Amino acid sequence: MFDLVLLITLSVLVVGGLGLKNVTTTRKTRIDVVLVILSPPGFGKLVYGLSNLNAESGGIGSVAGWLPTAPGPFVC
């Protein structure tokens, strides 16, 4: 099953990539170092917080479930 999904995904990716056209002029950009450093911890905290939204922590309606999720988007 995974092989079939992988084959479909890769074929759609290749066909979509070949159909893309650049409609703007290209320009040099700088990498935002602060964003590169803060994005992994922010995303990690967001994923960890969302994984804690289960019945044991009180579910979606409890503060204990959402508390670890709150700092994630604000870190980056």
C-alpha positions in Angstrom: 0.0 0.0 0.0 2.8 2.4 0.9 4.5 1.7 -2.4 1.4 2.6 -4.3 1.0 5.9 -2.4 4.7 6.7 -2.9 4.5 6.1 -6.6 1.4 8.3 -7.0 3.0 11.0 -4.9 6.2 11.1 -6.8 4.5 11.0 -10.1 2.3 14.0 -9.1 5.3 15.8 -7.8 7.2 15.3 -11.1 4.3 16.2 -13.3 3.5 19.3 -11.2 7.1 20.4 -11.1 7.3 20.2 -14.9 4.2 22.3 -15.3 5.4 25.2 -13.1 6.5 28.4 -14.8 8.4 31.2 -13.3 6.3 34.3 -13.8 8.4 36.7 -11.8 12.0 37.9 -12.0 14.5 36.1 -9.8 16.5 38.0 -7.2 19.1 37.3 -4.6 17.7 36.9 -1.1 19.4 36.4 2.3 18.6 33.6 4.7 17.0 34.7 7.9 19.3 33.1 10.4 17.1 33.8 13.4 14.1 32.1 11.7 16.3 29.1 10.9 17.4 28.7 14.5 14.0 29.3 16.1 11.7 27.3 13.7 12.7 23.8 14.8 12.0 24.4 18.5 8.8 26.3 17.8 7.5 23.5 15.5 8.6 20.9 17.9 6.7 22.5 20.8 3.7 22.9 18.6 3.7 19.2 17.6 4.4 18.2 21.3 1.5 20.3 22.5 -0.9 18.9 19.9 0.1 15.4 20.8 -0.9 16.1 24.4 -4.5 16.9 23.5 -5.8 13.5 24.5 -8.3 12.4 27.1 -5.7 11.8 29.8 -4.7 15.5 29.8 -8.3 16.7 29.9 -9.0 16.8 26.2 -9.4 19.8 23.9 -11.3 21.9 26.4 -8.7 21.9 29.1 -5.9 24.3 29.7 -3.5 21.5 30.5 -3.9 20.2 27.0 -3.3 23.5 25.3 -0.6 24.9 27.6 2.4 23.2 25.9 1.0 24.2 22.5 0.8 27.9 23.2 4.6 28.8 23.0 5.1 27.0 19.7 3.9 29.7 17.3 5.4 32.5 19.3 8.9 31.1 19.4 9.4 31.7 15.7 
